[in-house]
Amino acid sequence: MDVSHILHLEIGCFRCALLAILAYLILTGRISLSGLLRRGDGPPQLPLERIQFLLVTVVVCSSYLTDVFYSAAGKMPDIANNWLYLFGGSSIIYLATKAWSMRSR
């Protein structure tokens, strides 16, 4: 076994341990997800800007993690411009709706 293979296994174990700790804290209620997709002001409703921002973030991160998993040893992959444009556009939509709601108050 070479050093890069050992490091790859260690990083995988570390990520699994972090995921297990996070899942445990969410399931025991120490990390609350109750207001993640709800507006704080007015009637309880699901804001579309938060949902689209969450979905785009998950998709972009999943794509990048897949690229990292299949990349050559010792080299971080480049992020495709399309993913950056998608994430930037999603961030602009989210920030614009937040600014509009703050202005309306």
N, C-alpha and C positions, 0 to 999 in steps of 0.2 A: 504494500500500500504506500502510495506516495503522499506527500504532505498536502497537496491540493485536495486529494480525495478525503483525507482525514478532516481538513477544514470544512469541506462541503458537508460532511456528516455532522460535524459539530454545529454548524450554522443551522442545519435542518433540525437538530435536536433542540437548539435554543429557541427557534421559531415555534416548534411544537409546545415547548414549555411555556412560552409567553401566551400562546393561544389557549392552553389549558388553564393558566392562571386567570386570564381575562374571562373565559367562559365560566369558571368557578365564581368569580366576583359578580358577574351578571346574574347567574342563577341563584346566588345567595342573597341578592338584593343590595349588595354593598355599592354596586354601580347601577344607578337608576336610569332606565331608558324610557321612562313614562312620558316625558315631554319632548322627545327627540323630533317627532314629526308633527307637533302641534304649535299653533301660534300662542303666544303668551297673552295677547290682548284680544278682547272681544270673545265671540262665541268659539267653542272648540271646533276647529276644522283642520283639514289636512292641506297645508299650503303646497301648491304645485312646485314652487321654486325650490323648496327644501327637498322634495322627492326627486326632482330631476337632478339637483346638485348631488344628492346621495348616490343615485344610480350612476351618474357619469363618473363620480369619484371611484366607486367600486369597479366599474368597467375598466377605467384607465389603470388603476392599481393592479387589477388582475392581469391585464395585458402585460404590464411591465414586469410583474413577478414571474409570469410565464416566460418572458424573454430572458430574465435573469436565470431562471432554472435551466434553460436550454442554451445558455451562452457558453462561450469557450472559457475554460478555467482561467481565473485571474483577470478577467476583463468584464467591466460593466457594460451592458448594451446601451446604445443610444436610444433616446425617446423619439419616436416618429413625429414629424411635424403635425400630422393629422390629429394625433392624440393631444398635443399641446394646444392646437386650435380649438378642439372640442372642450377641453378642460377650461381654457381661458374664456370661451364663449359662455360656458355654464356658470363660471364665476361672475362674469359680467351680468348675466341675467339675475343671478341671486343677489348681487350687490345693488343692482338697479331697483329691484323690487323692495329690498330693505330700505333703501334711501327714499323711495316713493312712499312707503308706509310711514317712515319717520317724519317725512314732510307733511303728510296728511294729518298727523296728530296735532 
